Amino acid sequence: MKHTARIFSVFALAALLALTFAAPAAAFDGRTGDKVVIKAGEVIQDDLYVSAQEFTLEGTVKGDLLVAAQTITINGTVEGDLMAAGQVIIINGTVTDDARIAGAAHQIGENANIGSDLIAVGASLETKDGSTVGGELVVGSGQALLAGDVAGDVLAGTGGLELSGSFGGDVQAYVDVNEDTQSSPPMNMYMSNIPITLPSVQPGLTVNDSAEIAGNLEYTSTIDLPVPSGVVGGKVTRTMPEISPEARSVSPTPAQKVGNWALDMLRGMVTLILFGLLLGWLFPAFMKALPEKIKAYPWASLGWGAIAWAAFFFALLAIVLVMILGGMIFGFLTLGGVSGTIIWLGVLALISFVILFVLVTSYLTKIVVGEMMGKWILSRTNPALADHKAWPMVVGVFVLVLIIGLFRFPLLPIGFFGWLINFLVILCGLGALWLWGREKFAKPVSSAQ
């Protein structure tokens, strides 16, 4: 087994499912509704895409089945791959190829037959006695009870794993149990109002006498766990959990904290001043207008800044909705090129929008507010420099960063006030930009003839 590829599959499953649902197909059948049922005897000749509150398959799907629903029950046959995402996924029938499922609770019934690999991500997985997986099983979950047969290897990353079935290959279990987690309450205490009964799996690794492991058993744990003799055909190996060098880092001393604080503050001052000089050289009129907006309309700048902050997140939501709906609509219409273009344009718009917002809030807003402060300070201390091209910005940024930094002094519990001042500065800068843009791009009112 290629362990790296399998582990990556577990953690990437949700993203793969999302991309699969968004990708258009050349020929498929689409079903939507509150409750969708493919009745016994009904045969779907193409791939089947389903979005519903509750989905039940009693018939046959000749191609792949892609389904998103709260409750998914597979009693019939899927002759291709099954890709499912939901709260509860129950497989009692046959999946000829791979099954990739993501959700809260998964149950592979006693008559279930999965021809190839099973990849499951969720809170709980149970493969009942009598079920079969013809390939390998990869699971990342809070708990897993494997009572069915698996022809290939098993790779499990769980809080609790119980083995009582037959396994034709190696079993690798990343359970990382210790004295504290051994007393954790069972999973069924946290999940209710679901149509299946969750198994009660103890934390760590439990190997029952009925289990048969043809290959090796390797588990990761800080303590030894009991394994019955004669159950494992190969070797039993316990591996200590790896601790990254970062996890072993020692807390810095007070002197180191103060040194890092001073260095970060100096770095922030230099960065903002350099950006301010560059923007003032490239866009002098723009950089002069924004501080004047704050000076003339301080409270309006703060208020409009709060609106601009909220508008940014609404804009992100709107882009995501347009991307998803556009991809689904054109995907169902089999306009693959249009659907793909909408999705990629949406992704690019999201990335560009976020980068622009981070640059504006991290740099531009502080430079603008700093220049306004610098003009105010110099007008009272050295009026000759108040209208200089660079000195007001340099002085104001220095003072602004110093004020925020002092409230973030690591040895005093006043960091919240530093965060609050920084946030108010961002809102004022955003508000000034909003007011400038509204005035700049407003339609001129024509005079009456």
Stockholm file with secondary structure:
# STOCKHOLM 1.0

chainA/1-449         MKHTARIFSVFALAALLALTFAAPAAAFDGRTGDKVVIKAGEVIQDDLYVSAQEFTLEGTVKGDLLVAAQTITINGTVEGDLMAAGQVIIINGTVTDDARIAGAAHQIGENANIGSDLIAVGASLETKDGSTVGGELVVGSGQALLAGDVAGDVLAGTGGLELSGSFGGDVQAYVDVNEDTQSSPPMNMYMSNIPITLPSVQPGLTVNDSAEIAGNLEYTSTIDLPVPSGVVGGKVTRTMPEISPEARSVSPTPAQKVGNWALDMLRGMVTLILFGLLLGWLFPAFMKALPEKIKAYPWASLGWGAIAWAAFFFALLAIVLVMILGGMIFGFLTLGGVSGTIIWLGVLALISFVILFVLVTSYLTKIVVGEMMGKWILSRTNPALADHKAWPMVVGVFVLVLIIGLFRFPLLPIGFFGWLINFLVILCGLGALWLWGREKFAKPVSSAQ
#=GR chainA/1-449 SS CCHHHHHHHHHHHHHHHHHHHHSCCSSEEEEEEEEEEECTTCEECSEEEEEEEEEEECSEESSCEEEECSEEEECSEESSCEEEEEEEEEECSEESSCEEEEEEEEEECTTCEESSCEEEEEEEEEECTTCEESSCEEEEEEEEEECSEESSCEEEEEEEEEECSEESSCEEEECCCCTTGGGCCCGGGTCCSCSSCCCCCCSEEEECTTCEESSCEEEECSSCCCCCTTSBSSCEEEECCCCCGGGGCCCCCHHHHHHHHHHHHHHHHHHHHHHHHHHHHHCHHHHHHHHHHHHHCHHHHHHHHHHHHHHHHHHHHHHHHHHHHHHHHHHHTTCHHHHHHHHHHHHHHHHHHHHHHHHIIIIIHHHHHHHHHHHHHHHHHCGGGTTCSSHHHHHHHHHHHHHHHHHTCTTSSCHHHHHHHHHHHHHHHHHHHHHHHHHHSSCCCCCCC
#=GC SS_cons         CCHHHHHHHHHHHHHHHHHHHHSCCSSEEEEEEEEEEECTTCEECSEEEEEEEEEEECSEESSCEEEECSEEEECSEESSCEEEEEEEEEECSEESSCEEEEEEEEEECTTCEESSCEEEEEEEEEECTTCEESSCEEEEEEEEEECSEESSCEEEEEEEEEECSEESSCEEEECCCCTTGGGCCCGGGTCCSCSSCCCCCCSEEEECTTCEESSCEEEECSSCCCCCTTSBSSCEEEECCCCCGGGGCCCCCHHHHHHHHHHHHHHHHHHHHHHHHHHHHHCHHHHHHHHHHHHHCHHHHHHHHHHHHHHHHHHHHHHHHHHHHHHHHHHHTTCHHHHHHHHHHHHHHHHHHHHHHHHIIIIIHHHHHHHHHHHHHHHHHCGGGTTCSSHHHHHHHHHHHHHHHHHTCTTSSCHHHHHHHHHHHHHHHHHHHHHHHHHHSSCCCCCCC
//
